[in-house]
């Protein structure tokens, strides 16, 4: 009877393996739309032979594994990080550009042109009070536009504190969740595929907020570092980031490890947090610096010419603008209190001997339209470049956002073709396992009939 029972055992193994295959296939089918789910497959292998006769014992389901390409998963995370970086950066820059750029005849560049025109008019009739009033009016308008641009850029930087704080909060929450998954994987043992799926999903989400490097451990847990190398997660210990305002009130991202507390703001690359920091610390800051530099250069040049001239009252040495060199120059510049409200104080003459008809100093002010302010650039060219260069940066950022989104989509589709569930494939697998089940059941049925006949013979 041993031989017949061996065949029965063989058929039973076949039924068990087919049942396991059908179960896994059904799991794949029902999770076809589950985010983060990786397709499972059953690895079949020959069952250990029966020792007494070394005949095969059929098949057994060795184990169930996730279908995953870890290298590809890393590339998807990198692409996701870049996509979110570019999207966040582009969104902020486009919002900033909406009020930084001039529109039609309103803005800082038209105001500069208007002031230079008023100097031209003053040179034609320096004794005319109306022309002097126009100079003061145009100067006030330019100052107002510079103040407005500087204010809007600064307040935009400050408004990003909320986005930075929100991003850091999301990163901290994801790190806590990852540490919990690490702990469960380590304590549960075996091959916890559902936990591995959750781990992958959390890593994908984290990469959308900050660029990361992932180091897989032998026990299935992961270590996570920023792209610059700061450890965010080791085992089940998550390092919580925090935000601290600097002297300008800008939130800085801080991280603490055994070596102390570190400012990570300039080290974070990738992810939406990186995109926000790039916009604040580099793109918008560059626009602020260049606008401040223009303000100082132009105001210094005008003051140099104006203070050497004479007003209608014969007084010299008056500045045209009041300003403080350095950060905040554009936001803080004003028409000098020495001339504001006093048209006669505008220094159109280069000598008090030929007053009121001397226009030589007004001609020098008028010539600022053609005189190089910085290098070979005139004041108008320099200011136009400040505006146009930021516009070019906005355009380039938008193009990068489109390109990185397309790149992420492409690599994600490749990943999905490997790890995702294909209903067509699963239906084929289901049919195959069903046929395997039926065939194995037929073996058992045949053995059952043989046993029945043997028993009948003994009776």
C-alpha positions as a Markdown table, in Angstrom:
| # | Residue | x | y | z |
|---|---|---|---|---|
| 1 | Unk | 0.0 | 0.0 | 0.0 |
| 2 | Unk | 3.0 | 2.3 | 0.5 |
| 3 | Unk | 3.4 | 3.0 | -3.2 |
| 4 | Unk | -0.2 | 3.8 | -3.7 |
| 5 | Unk | -0.2 | 6.1 | -0.6 |
| 6 | Unk | 2.9 | 7.8 | -2.0 |
| 7 | Unk | 0.9 | 8.7 | -5.1 |
| 8 | Unk | -1.9 | 10.0 | -2.9 |
| 9 | Unk | 0.7 | 12.2 | -1.1 |
| 10 | Unk | 2.0 | 13.4 | -4.5 |
| 11 | Unk | -1.5 | 14.4 | -5.6 |
| 12 | Unk | -2.1 | 16.1 | -2.3 |
| 13 | Unk | 1.0 | 18.2 | -2.7 |
| 14 | Unk | -0.1 | 19.2 | -6.2 |
| 15 | Unk | -3.5 | 20.3 | -4.8 |
| 16 | Unk | -1.8 | 22.3 | -2.0 |
| 17 | Unk | 0.6 | 24.1 | -4.4 |
| 18 | Unk | -2.2 | 24.9 | -6.8 |
| 19 | Unk | -4.4 | 26.2 | -4.0 |
| 20 | Unk | -1.5 | 28.4 | -2.8 |
| 21 | Unk | -1.0 | 29.7 | -6.4 |
| 22 | Unk | -4.7 | 30.5 | -6.7 |
| 23 | Unk | -4.7 | 32.3 | -3.4 |
| 24 | Unk | -1.8 | 34.5 | -4.4 |
| 25 | Unk | -3.2 | 35.2 | -7.8 |
| 26 | Unk | -6.5 | 36.2 | -6.1 |
| 27 | Unk | -4.6 | 38.5 | -3.8 |
| 28 | Unk | -3.0 | 40.2 | -6.8 |
| 29 | Unk | -6.3 | 40.6 | -8.6 |
| 30 | Unk | -8.0 | 42.1 | -5.6 |
| 31 | Unk | -5.1 | 44.6 | -5.0 |
| 32 | Unk | -4.9 | 45.7 | -8.6 |
| 33 | Unk | -5.7 | 49.3 | -7.6 |
| 34 | Unk | -4.0 | 49.3 | -4.2 |
| 35 | Unk | -1.4 | 52.1 | -3.9 |
| 36 | Unk | 2.1 | 50.7 | -3.2 |
| 37 | Unk | 1.2 | 47.1 | -3.8 |
| 38 | Unk | 3.8 | 44.9 | -5.4 |
| 39 | Unk | 2.7 | 41.9 | -7.4 |
| 40 | Unk | 3.3 | 38.6 | -5.6 |
| 41 | Unk | 4.4 | 35.3 | -7.2 |
| 42 | Unk | 4.7 | 31.8 | -5.9 |
| 43 | Unk | 7.9 | 30.1 | -6.3 |
| 44 | Unk | 7.3 | 26.4 | -7.0 |
| 45 | Unk | 9.9 | 23.7 | -6.4 |
| 46 | Unk | 10.0 | 19.9 | -6.4 |
| 47 | Unk | 8.8 | 18.5 | -3.1 |
| 48 | Unk | 11.5 | 16.5 | -1.1 |
| 49 | Unk | 11.6 | 12.9 | -2.4 |
| 50 | Unk | 10.2 | 10.0 | -0.4 |
| 51 | Unk | 13.2 | 8.6 | 1.4 |
| 52 | Unk | 12.5 | 4.9 | 1.3 |
| 53 | Unk | 12.3 | 4.8 | -2.5 |
| 54 | Unk | 13.7 | 8.2 | -3.6 |
| 55 | Unk | 10.7 | 8.7 | -5.8 |
| 56 | Unk | 9.6 | 12.3 | -6.4 |
| 57 | Unk | 6.8 | 13.7 | -4.1 |
| 58 | Unk | 5.5 | 16.2 | -6.6 |
| 59 | Unk | 5.6 | 19.9 | -6.1 |
| 60 | Unk | 5.4 | 22.3 | -3.2 |
| 61 | Unk | 5.0 | 26.1 | -3.0 |
| 62 | Unk | 8.4 | 27.1 | -1.5 |
| 63 | Unk | 7.4 | 30.7 | -0.6 |
| 64 | Unk | 5.7 | 33.8 | -1.9 |
| 65 | Unk | 7.8 | 36.8 | -2.9 |
| 66 | Unk | 7.2 | 40.3 | -4.0 |
| 67 | Unk | 8.2 | 41.1 | -7.6 |
| 68 | Unk | 10.5 | 44.0 | -7.2 |
| 69 | Unk | 13.5 | 45.6 | -8.9 |
| 70 | Unk | 15.2 | 47.4 | -6.0 |
| 71 | Unk | 17.5 | 49.4 | -8.3 |
| 72 | Unk | 14.5 | 50.5 | -10.3 |
| 73 | Unk | 12.6 | 51.5 | -7.1 |
| 74 | Unk | 15.6 | 53.7 | -6.2 |
| 75 | Unk | 15.4 | 55.4 | -9.6 |
| 76 | Unk | 11.7 | 56.0 | -9.2 |
| 77 | Unk | 12.3 | 57.6 | -5.8 |
| 78 | Unk | 15.0 | 59.8 | -7.3 |
| 79 | Unk | 12.8 | 60.8 | -10.1 |
| 80 | Unk | 9.9 | 61.5 | -7.7 |
| 81 | Unk | 12.2 | 63.7 | -5.6 |
| 82 | Unk | 13.3 | 65.7 | -8.6 |
| 83 | Unk | 9.7 | 66.1 | -9.9 |
| 84 | Unk | 8.5 | 67.4 | -6.5 |
| 85 | Unk | 11.6 | 69.7 | -6.2 |
| 86 | Unk | 11.0 | 71.3 | -9.6 |
| 87 | Unk | 7.2 | 71.5 | -9.1 |
| 88 | Unk | 7.5 | 73.3 | -5.8 |
| 89 | Unk | 10.3 | 75.6 | -7.1 |
| 90 | Unk | 8.3 | 76.5 | -10.2 |
| 91 | Unk | 5.1 | 77.2 | -8.3 |
| 92 | Unk | 6.8 | 79.6 | -6.0 |
| 93 | Unk | 8.8 | 81.4 | -8.7 |
| 94 | Unk | 5.7 | 81.8 | -10.9 |
| 95 | Unk | 3.8 | 83.4 | -8.0 |
| 96 | Unk | 6.7 | 85.7 | -7.3 |
| 97 | Unk | 7.1 | 86.7 | -11.0 |
| 98 | Unk | 3.4 | 87.7 | -11.0 |
| 99 | Unk | 4.2 | 90.9 | -9.1 |
| 100 | Unk | 7.9 | 91.3 | -9.6 |
| 101 | Unk | 7.7 | 91.9 | -13.3 |
| 102 | Unk | 6.4 | 95.2 | -14.7 |
| 103 | Unk | 3.1 | 95.4 | -16.6 |
| 104 | Unk | 2.6 | 97.7 | -19.6 |
| 105 | Unk | 3.5 | 101.2 | -18.4 |
| 106 | Unk | 3.4 | 100.5 | -14.7 |
| 107 | Unk | 6.4 | 99.3 | -12.7 |
| 108 | Unk | 10.0 | 100.0 | -11.7 |
| 109 | Unk | 11.4 | 100.2 | -15.2 |
| 110 | Unk | 8.8 | 102.6 | -16.6 |
| 111 | Unk | 9.3 | 104.7 | -13.4 |
| 112 | Unk | 13.1 | 104.8 | -14.1 |
| 113 | Unk | 12.5 | 105.9 | -17.7 |
| 114 | Unk | 10.1 | 108.6 | -16.4 |
| 115 | Unk | 12.7 | 110.0 | -14.1 |
| 116 | Unk | 15.3 | 110.1 | -16.8 |
| 117 | Unk | 12.8 | 111.9 | -19.0 |
| 118 | Unk | 12.2 | 114.4 | -16.3 |
| 119 | Unk | 15.9 | 115.1 | -16.2 |
| 120 | Unk | 15.8 | 115.7 | -19.9 |
| 121 | Unk | 12.9 | 118.2 | -19.5 |
| 122 | Unk | 14.7 | 120.0 | -16.6 |
| 123 | Unk | 17.8 | 120.5 | -18.8 |
| 124 | Unk | 15.7 | 122.4 | -21.4 |
| 125 | Unk | 14.4 | 124.9 | -18.8 |
| 126 | Unk | 16.1 | 124.6 | -15.4 |
| 127 | Unk | 14.2 | 127.7 | -14.1 |
| 128 | Unk | 10.8 | 126.1 | -14.7 |
| 129 | Unk | 9.2 | 125.1 | -11.4 |
| 130 | Unk | 6.8 | 122.7 | -13.1 |
| 131 | Unk | 9.8 | 120.7 | -14.6 |
| 132 | Unk | 11.4 | 120.6 | -11.1 |
| 133 | Unk | 8.2 | 119.3 | -9.6 |
| 134 | Unk | 8.0 | 116.7 | -12.3 |
| 135 | Unk | 11.6 | 115.5 | -11.3 |
| 136 | Unk | 10.4 | 115.1 | -7.7 |
| 137 | Unk | 7.2 | 113.4 | -8.7 |
| 138 | Unk | 9.1 | 111.0 | -11.0 |
| 139 | Unk | 11.7 | 110.3 | -8.3 |
| 140 | Unk | 9.0 | 109.6 | -5.7 |
| 141 | Unk | 7.3 | 107.2 | -8.1 |
| 142 | Unk | 10.6 | 105.3 | -8.8 |
| 143 | Unk | 11.3 | 105.1 | -5.0 |
| 144 | Unk | 7.8 | 103.8 | -4.4 |
| 145 | Unk | 8.2 | 101.1 | -7.1 |
| 146 | Unk | 11.6 | 100.0 | -5.6 |
| 147 | Unk | 10.1 | 100.0 | -2.2 |
| 148 | Unk | 7.2 | 97.9 | -3.4 |
| 149 | Unk | 9.4 | 95.4 | -5.3 |
| 150 | Unk | 11.8 | 95.0 | -2.3 |
| 151 | Unk | 8.8 | 94.6 | 0.1 |
| 152 | Unk | 7.1 | 92.0 | -2.0 |
| 153 | Unk | 10.2 | 89.9 | -2.4 |
| 154 | Unk | 11.0 | 90.0 | 1.3 |
| 155 | Unk | 7.4 | 89.2 | 2.3 |
| 156 | Unk | 7.4 | 86.3 | -0.2 |
| 157 | Unk | 10.5 | 84.9 | 1.5 |
| 158 | Unk | 8.8 | 85.2 | 4.9 |
| 159 | Unk | 5.6 | 83.6 | 3.7 |
| 160 | Unk | 7.6 | 80.5 | 2.8 |
| 161 | Unk | 8.1 | 79.8 | 6.5 |
| 162 | Unk | 4.7 | 78.2 | 6.6 |
| 163 | Unk | 5.5 | 75.9 | 3.7 |
| 164 | Unk | 8.8 | 74.9 | 5.2 |
| 165 | Unk | 7.3 | 74.2 | 8.6 |
| 166 | Unk | 4.6 | 72.1 | 6.9 |
| 167 | Unk | 7.1 | 70.1 | 4.9 |
| 168 | Unk | 9.2 | 69.4 | 7.9 |
| 169 | Unk | 6.1 | 68.2 | 9.8 |
| 170 | Unk | 5.2 | 65.8 | 7.0 |
| 171 | Unk | 8.8 | 64.5 | 6.9 |
| 172 | Unk | 8.8 | 63.8 | 10.6 |
| 173 | Unk | 5.5 | 62.0 | 10.4 |
| 174 | Unk | 6.8 | 59.7 | 7.6 |
| 175 | Unk | 10.0 | 59.0 | 9.5 |
| 176 | Unk | 8.0 | 57.9 | 12.6 |
| 177 | Unk | 5.8 | 55.6 | 10.4 |
| 178 | Unk | 9.0 | 54.2 | 8.8 |
| 179 | Unk | 10.5 | 53.5 | 12.2 |
| 180 | Unk | 7.4 | 51.7 | 13.3 |
| 181 | Unk | 7.5 | 49.5 | 10.1 |
| 182 | Unk | 11.2 | 48.8 | 10.8 |
| 183 | Unk | 10.4 | 47.7 | 14.3 |
| 184 | Unk | 7.6 | 45.4 | 13.1 |
| 185 | Unk | 9.8 | 43.9 | 10.3 |
| 186 | Unk | 12.6 | 43.2 | 12.8 |
| 187 | Unk | 10.3 | 41.6 | 15.4 |
| 188 | Unk | 8.0 | 39.7 | 13.1 |
| 189 | Unk | 10.6 | 37.9 | 11.1 |
| 190 | Unk | 9.8 | 35.7 | 8.1 |
| 191 | Unk | 8.9 | 37.5 | 4.9 |
| 192 | Unk | 6.3 | 40.1 | 5.8 |
| 193 | Unk | 5.4 | 41.2 | 2.2 |
| 194 | Unk | 2.7 | 43.6 | 3.4 |
| 195 | Unk | 5.1 | 45.4 | 5.6 |
| 196 | Unk | 7.7 | 45.6 | 2.8 |
| 197 | Unk | 5.0 | 47.2 | 0.6 |
| 198 | Unk | 4.2 | 49.7 | 3.3 |
| 199 | Unk | 7.9 | 50.4 | 3.7 |
| 200 | Unk | 8.2 | 51.1 | 0.0 |
| 201 | Unk | 5.2 | 53.3 | -0.1 |
| 202 | Unk | 6.5 | 55.4 | 2.8 |
| 203 | Unk | 9.9 | 55.7 | 1.2 |
| 204 | Unk | 8.2 | 56.9 | -2.0 |
| 205 | Unk | 6.2 | 59.5 | -0.1 |
| 206 | Unk | 9.3 | 60.6 | 1.8 |
| 207 | Unk | 11.3 | 61.1 | -1.4 |
| 208 | Unk | 8.6 | 63.5 | -2.6 |
| 209 | Unk | 9.4 | 65.8 | 0.3 |
| 210 | Unk | 13.2 | 65.5 | 0.6 |
| 211 | Unk | 16.0 | 63.8 | -1.4 |
| 212 | Unk | 17.0 | 60.6 | 0.4 |
| 213 | Unk | 19.5 | 57.8 | 0.2 |
| 214 | Unk | 18.1 | 54.4 | 1.3 |
| 215 | Unk | 20.3 | 51.6 | 2.7 |
| 216 | Unk | 18.7 | 48.2 | 3.0 |
| 217 | Unk | 19.7 | 46.0 | 5.9 |
| 218 | Unk | 20.0 | 42.2 | 5.9 |
| 219 | Unk | 16.9 | 41.9 | 8.2 |
| 220 | Unk | 14.7 | 43.8 | 5.8 |
| 221 | Unk | 14.8 | 47.2 | 7.7 |
| 222 | Unk | 16.1 | 50.3 | 6.1 |
| 223 | Unk | 18.4 | 53.2 | 7.0 |
| 224 | Unk | 17.5 | 56.6 | 5.5 |
| 225 | Unk | 19.8 | 59.5 | 5.0 |
| 226 | Unk | 19.4 | 62.9 | 3.3 |
| 227 | Unk | 21.2 | 63.2 | 0.0 |
| 228 | Unk | 24.0 | 65.0 | 1.8 |
| 229 | Unk | 24.4 | 62.2 | 4.3 |
| 230 | Unk | 22.6 | 63.3 | 7.4 |
| 231 | Unk | 21.0 | 60.2 | 9.1 |
| 232 | Unk | 17.2 | 60.5 | 9.3 |
| 233 | Unk | 16.4 | 57.0 | 10.3 |
| 234 | Unk | 18.5 | 54.2 | 11.8 |
| 235 | Unk | 16.7 | 51.1 | 12.9 |
| 236 | Unk | 13.6 | 52.2 | 14.7 |
| 237 | Unk | 15.1 | 55.5 | 15.8 |
| 238 | Unk | 13.8 | 58.5 | 13.7 |
| 239 | Unk | 15.6 | 61.8 | 13.9 |
| 240 | Unk | 13.0 | 64.5 | 14.2 |
| 241 | Unk | 13.8 | 67.7 | 12.2 |
| 242 | Unk | 12.8 | 71.1 | 13.5 |
| 243 | Unk | 12.7 | 74.7 | 12.3 |
| 244 | Unk | 14.4 | 77.7 | 13.9 |
| 245 | Unk | 14.1 | 81.3 | 12.7 |
| 246 | Unk | 17.4 | 83.1 | 11.9 |
| 247 | Unk | 18.1 | 86.8 | 12.4 |
| 248 | Unk | 16.0 | 87.6 | 9.3 |
| 249 | Unk | 13.1 | 85.5 | 10.6 |
| 250 | Unk | 13.6 | 82.9 | 7.9 |
| 251 | Unk | 13.0 | 79.3 | 9.2 |
| 252 | Unk | 16.1 | 77.2 | 9.0 |
| 253 | Unk | 15.8 | 73.4 | 9.0 |
| 254 | Unk | 17.8 | 71.9 | 11.8 |
| 255 | Unk | 18.8 | 68.3 | 12.6 |
| 256 | Unk | 20.5 | 66.8 | 15.7 |
| 257 | Unk | 22.8 | 63.8 | 15.9 |
| 258 | Unk | 25.6 | 62.7 | 18.0 |
| 259 | Unk | 27.7 | 65.5 | 16.7 |
| 260 | Unk | 25.3 | 68.2 | 17.7 |
| 261 | Unk | 22.7 | 70.3 | 16.0 |
| 262 | Unk | 23.2 | 71.1 | 12.3 |
| 263 | Unk | 21.6 | 73.6 | 9.9 |
| 264 | Unk | 20.5 | 71.4 | 7.0 |
| 265 | Unk | 18.9 | 74.2 | 5.0 |
| 266 | Unk | 21.7 | 74.5 | 2.5 |
| 267 | Unk | 22.3 | 70.7 | 2.4 |
| 268 | Unk | 18.8 | 69.6 | 1.5 |
| 269 | Unk | 18.3 | 68.8 | -2.2 |
| 270 | Unk | 15.4 | 67.2 | -3.9 |
| 271 | Unk | 11.8 | 66.9 | -2.8 |
| 272 | Unk | 9.3 | 69.7 | -2.3 |
| 273 | Unk | 11.2 | 71.0 | 0.8 |
| 274 | Unk | 14.3 | 71.3 | -1.3 |
| 275 | Unk | 12.3 | 73.2 | -4.0 |
| 276 | Unk | 11.0 | 75.7 | -1.4 |
| 277 | Unk | 14.4 | 76.2 | 0.1 |
| 278 | Unk | 15.9 | 76.7 | -3.4 |
| 279 | Unk | 13.3 | 79.3 | -4.3 |
| 280 | Unk | 13.8 | 81.2 | -1.0 |
| 281 | Unk | 17.6 | 81.0 | -0.5 |
| 282 | Unk | 18.8 | 81.2 | -4.1 |
| 283 | Unk | 16.3 | 82.3 | -6.7 |
| 284 | Unk | 14.3 | 85.0 | -4.8 |
| 285 | Unk | 17.4 | 86.0 | -2.7 |
| 286 | Unk | 19.3 | 86.6 | -6.0 |
| 287 | Unk | 16.6 | 88.9 | -7.2 |
| 288 | Unk | 16.6 | 90.8 | -3.9 |
| 289 | Unk | 20.4 | 91.1 | -4.0 |
| 290 | Unk | 20.4 | 92.3 | -7.6 |
| 291 | Unk | 17.6 | 94.8 | -7.0 |
| 292 | Unk | 19.4 | 96.1 | -3.9 |
| 293 | Unk | 22.7 | 96.4 | -5.9 |
| 294 | Unk | 21.0 | 98.3 | -8.7 |
| 295 | Unk | 19.4 | 100.7 | -6.1 |
| 296 | Unk | 22.7 | 101.4 | -4.4 |
| 297 | Unk | 24.6 | 101.8 | -7.7 |
| 298 | Unk | 22.0 | 104.1 | -9.2 |
| 299 | Unk | 21.4 | 106.2 | -6.1 |
| 300 | Unk | 25.1 | 106.6 | -5.5 |
| 301 | Unk | 25.7 | 107.8 | -9.0 |
| 302 | Unk | 22.8 | 110.2 | -8.9 |
| 303 | Unk | 23.8 | 111.5 | -5.5 |
| 304 | Unk | 27.4 | 112.0 | -6.7 |
| 305 | Unk | 26.2 | 114.2 | -9.6 |
| 306 | Unk | 23.4 | 116.0 | -7.7 |
| 307 | Unk | 25.4 | 116.9 | -4.6 |
| 308 | Unk | 28.0 | 118.6 | -6.8 |
| 309 | Unk | 25.4 | 120.9 | -8.2 |
| 310 | Unk | 23.4 | 123.9 | -7.0 |
| 311 | Unk | 19.8 | 124.5 | -6.4 |
| 312 | Unk | 18.0 | 127.8 | -7.2 |
| 313 | Unk | 18.9 | 129.0 | -3.7 |
| 314 | Unk | 22.6 | 128.6 | -4.5 |
| 315 | Unk | 23.0 | 125.7 | -2.0 |
| 316 | Unk | 25.1 | 122.7 | -2.9 |
| 317 | Unk | 26.0 | 119.4 | -1.3 |
| 318 | Unk | 22.4 | 118.0 | -1.2 |
| 319 | Unk | 21.8 | 114.3 | -1.8 |
| 320 | Unk | 19.0 | 113.3 | -4.2 |
| 321 | Unk | 18.3 | 110.0 | -2.5 |
| 322 | Unk | 18.5 | 108.8 | 1.1 |
| 323 | Unk | 19.4 | 105.1 | 1.3 |
| 324 | Unk | 21.4 | 102.6 | 3.3 |
| 325 | Unk | 23.8 | 100.4 | 1.3 |
| 326 | Unk | 23.5 | 96.6 | 1.6 |
| 327 | Unk | 20.5 | 94.4 | 2.3 |
| 328 | Unk | 17.1 | 96.1 | 2.1 |
| 329 | Unk | 18.4 | 99.0 | 0.0 |
| 330 | Unk | 15.5 | 98.8 | -2.5 |
| 331 | Unk | 12.9 | 98.6 | 0.2 |
| 332 | Unk | 14.4 | 101.4 | 2.2 |
| 333 | Unk | 15.3 | 104.0 | -0.4 |
| 334 | Unk | 13.6 | 107.4 | -0.2 |
| 335 | Unk | 13.8 | 110.8 | -2.0 |
| 336 | Unk | 16.2 | 112.9 | 0.2 |
| 337 | Unk | 14.5 | 115.0 | 2.8 |
| 338 | Unk | 16.8 | 117.8 | 1.6 |
| 339 | Unk | 14.8 | 118.2 | -1.6 |
| 340 | Unk | 11.5 | 116.5 | -1.0 |
| 341 | Unk | 8.8 | 119.1 | -1.2 |
| 342 | Unk | 11.3 | 121.7 | -2.3 |
| 343 | Unk | 11.5 | 121.9 | -6.2 |
| 344 | Unk | 14.0 | 124.8 | -6.0 |
| 345 | Unk | 16.5 | 122.5 | -4.2 |
| 346 | Unk | 16.9 | 120.3 | -7.3 |
| 347 | Unk | 20.5 | 120.9 | -8.4 |
| 348 | Unk | 20.3 | 121.7 | -12.1 |
| 349 | Unk | 23.3 | 124.1 | -12.1 |
| 350 | Unk | 27.0 | 123.3 | -11.8 |
| 351 | Unk | 27.7 | 126.8 | -10.6 |
| 352 | Unk | 25.8 | 129.4 | -8.5 |
| 353 | Unk | 27.1 | 132.2 | -10.8 |
| 354 | Unk | 24.8 | 131.4 | -13.7 |
| 355 | Unk | 21.6 | 130.8 | -11.7 |
| 356 | Unk | 18.8 | 130.3 | -12.5 |
| 357 | Unk | 19.5 | 129.4 | -16.2 |
| 358 | Unk | 22.5 | 127.1 | -15.7 |
| 359 | Unk | 21.6 | 123.5 | -16.8 |
| 360 | Unk | 24.9 | 121.8 | -17.0 |
| 361 | Unk | 24.3 | 119.6 | -13.9 |
| 362 | Unk | 20.8 | 118.7 | -15.2 |
| 363 | Unk | 22.5 | 117.6 | -18.5 |
| 364 | Unk | 24.8 | 115.3 | -16.5 |
| 365 | Unk | 21.7 | 113.8 | -14.8 |
| 366 | Unk | 20.0 | 113.5 | -18.2 |
| 367 | Unk | 23.1 | 111.8 | -19.6 |
| 368 | Unk | 22.6 | 108.9 | -17.2 |
| 369 | Unk | 20.4 | 107.3 | -19.8 |
| 370 | Unk | 23.5 | 106.8 | -21.9 |
| 371 | Unk | 26.2 | 106.4 | -19.2 |
| 372 | Unk | 27.3 | 103.0 | -18.1 |
| 373 | Unk | 26.2 | 102.3 | -14.5 |
| 374 | Unk | 27.8 | 98.9 | -14.1 |
| 375 | Unk | 30.4 | 97.6 | -16.6 |
| 376 | Unk | 29.0 | 98.5 | -20.0 |
| 377 | Unk | 25.3 | 98.5 | -18.9 |
| 378 | Unk | 23.4 | 101.7 | -18.5 |
| 379 | Unk | 20.9 | 102.1 | -15.6 |
| 380 | Unk | 18.0 | 101.1 | -17.9 |
| 381 | Unk | 19.8 | 98.1 | -19.3 |
| 382 | Unk | 21.0 | 97.0 | -15.8 |
| 383 | Unk | 17.5 | 97.1 | -14.3 |
| 384 | Unk | 15.9 | 95.5 | -17.4 |
| 385 | Unk | 18.4 | 92.6 | -17.0 |
| 386 | Unk | 17.5 | 92.2 | -13.3 |
| 387 | Unk | 13.8 | 91.8 | -14.3 |
| 388 | Unk | 14.4 | 89.7 | -17.5 |
| 389 | Unk | 16.9 | 87.4 | -15.8 |
| 390 | Unk | 14.4 | 86.5 | -13.1 |
| 391 | Unk | 11.8 | 86.0 | -15.8 |
| 392 | Unk | 14.1 | 83.6 | -17.6 |
| 393 | Unk | 14.7 | 81.8 | -14.3 |
| 394 | Unk | 10.9 | 81.4 | -13.9 |
| 395 | Unk | 10.6 | 80.0 | -17.5 |
| 396 | Unk | 13.5 | 77.6 | -17.0 |
| 397 | Unk | 12.0 | 76.4 | -13.8 |
| 398 | Unk | 8.7 | 75.7 | -15.5 |
| 399 | Unk | 10.4 | 73.8 | -18.2 |
| 400 | Unk | 12.3 | 71.7 | -15.7 |
| 401 | Unk | 9.0 | 70.9 | -13.9 |
| 402 | Unk | 7.5 | 69.6 | -17.1 |
| 403 | Unk | 10.6 | 67.6 | -18.0 |
| 404 | Unk | 11.0 | 66.0 | -14.6 |
| 405 | Unk | 7.3 | 65.1 | -14.4 |
| 406 | Unk | 7.6 | 63.4 | -17.8 |
| 407 | Unk | 10.8 | 61.5 | -16.6 |
| 408 | Unk | 9.1 | 60.3 | -13.5 |
| 409 | Unk | 6.1 | 59.1 | -15.4 |
| 410 | Unk | 8.3 | 57.2 | -17.8 |
| 411 | Unk | 10.3 | 55.4 | -15.1 |
| 412 | Unk | 7.2 | 54.8 | -13.0 |
| 413 | Unk | 5.6 | 53.1 | -16.0 |
| 414 | Unk | 8.6 | 50.8 | -16.3 |
| 415 | Unk | 8.4 | 50.0 | -12.6 |
| 416 | Unk | 4.7 | 49.3 | -12.9 |
| 417 | Unk | 5.3 | 46.9 | -15.8 |
| 418 | Unk | 7.5 | 44.8 | -13.5 |
| 419 | Unk | 5.9 | 45.2 | -10.1 |
| 420 | Unk | 2.4 | 46.1 | -10.9 |
| 421 | Unk | -0.5 | 43.8 | -11.4 |
| 422 | Unk | -1.6 | 42.9 | -14.9 |
| 423 | Unk | -5.1 | 41.5 | -15.0 |
| 424 | Unk | -4.4 | 39.7 | -18.2 |
| 425 | Unk | -1.4 | 37.9 | -16.7 |
| 426 | Unk | -3.2 | 37.1 | -13.5 |
| 427 | Unk | -6.2 | 35.6 | -15.4 |
| 428 | Unk | -3.8 | 33.4 | -17.3 |
| 429 | Unk | -2.1 | 32.4 | -14.0 |
| 430 | Unk | -5.5 | 31.7 | -12.4 |
| 431 | Unk | -6.5 | 29.4 | -15.3 |
| 432 | Unk | -3.1 | 27.6 | -15.1 |
| 433 | Unk | -3.4 | 27.0 | -11.3 |
| 434 | Unk | -7.0 | 25.9 | -11.8 |
| 435 | Unk | -5.9 | 23.3 | -14.3 |
| 436 | Unk | -3.1 | 22.2 | -12.0 |
| 437 | Unk | -5.6 | 21.8 | -9.2 |
| 438 | Unk | -7.9 | 19.8 | -11.4 |
| 439 | Unk | -5.1 | 17.5 | -12.6 |
| 440 | Unk | -3.8 | 16.9 | -9.1 |
| 441 | Unk | -7.4 | 16.2 | -7.9 |
| 442 | Unk | -7.7 | 13.7 | -10.7 |
| 443 | Unk | -4.6 | 11.9 | -9.3 |
| 444 | Unk | -6.2 | 11.8 | -5.9 |
| 445 | Unk | -9.4 | 10.5 | -7.4 |
| 446 | Unk | -7.6 | 7.8 | -9.3 |
| 447 | Unk | -5.8 | 6.7 | -6.1 |
| 448 | Unk | -9.1 | 6.7 | -4.2 |
| 449 | Unk | -10.6 | 4.4 | -6.8 |
| 450 | Unk | -7.7 | 2.1 | -6.7 |
| 451 | Unk | -7.8 | 1.9 | -2.9 |
| 452 | Unk | -11.6 | 1.2 | -3.1 |
| 453 | Unk | -10.9 | -1.7 | -5.5 |
| 454 | Unk | -8.1 | -3.1 | -3.3 |
| 455 | Unk | -10.4 | -3.0 | -0.2 |
| 456 | Unk | -13.1 | -4.7 | -2.2 |
| 457 | Unk | -10.8 | -7.5 | -3.1 |
| 458 | Unk | -9.8 | -8.1 | 0.5 |
| 459 | Unk | -13.4 | -8.5 | 1.4 |
